[in-house]
Each structure stands twice: as C-alpha cells, then as structure tokens.
Amino acid sequence: MKYFLIFCSLLLLITTFVDLHIGYGYYQILRWCVCVFSVLVAINLKDKNITLFVLFCIIAVLFNPIAPIYLDKNLWKILDGITGIFLLWCLFNKKIK
C-alpha cells in the first residue's frame, strides 16, 4: 500500500506542477487510482480515526471516476496539489499505517 500511496501522490503532483498537454486518459487513470486508494484507506480507518476516515471519503467522492465532478481546470490543479501533499503527509504519519 505504501508504493500505491507514492504512485498516487506523484500522479497528483505531476498534474499540479507540470503543465503538459496530457490526454484525458491520464486523468481517468488518476481518478481511478486516487479513488481506489482513498476507499481502501477509509475502510482501514473506519474504526480508528474518524477525522481521517471522513477526509478520505471526501477525496474518494471528489475523484470518483464513475460519476465525475466537473470543475474548472485551475481549481482541479489546486485540488490535485492539496491532495498530493496530503497523501505525502500520510506517508510519514504513524496513524495511517
């Protein structure tokens, strides 16, 4: 799960800081990876930490690939950056493991 966390955070930070004209497929992969990871972590945190459980549920809903939320591109860049930094913080947080 640690490597999946690193992979998801790198995908998010690439979309935030690198202005490439990437096709829609990249964003679909990003949505699937972040949503699946968030659901798995939320399931593990359900009884342990309610605050982190709620945060990961919000991330899962926001990055849901089945019923996507359509926002402005600049707003998505900000959300991607915040989520990527949050996931990196989770990598070093002892409560998540």
Secondary structure, DSSP 4 states (H G I P E B T S, - for coil): -HHHHHHHHHHHHHHHH------HHHHHHHHHHHHHHHHHHHHHHTTT-HHHHHHHHHHHHHT-SSSPPP--HHHHHHHHHHHHHHHHHHHH-TTT-
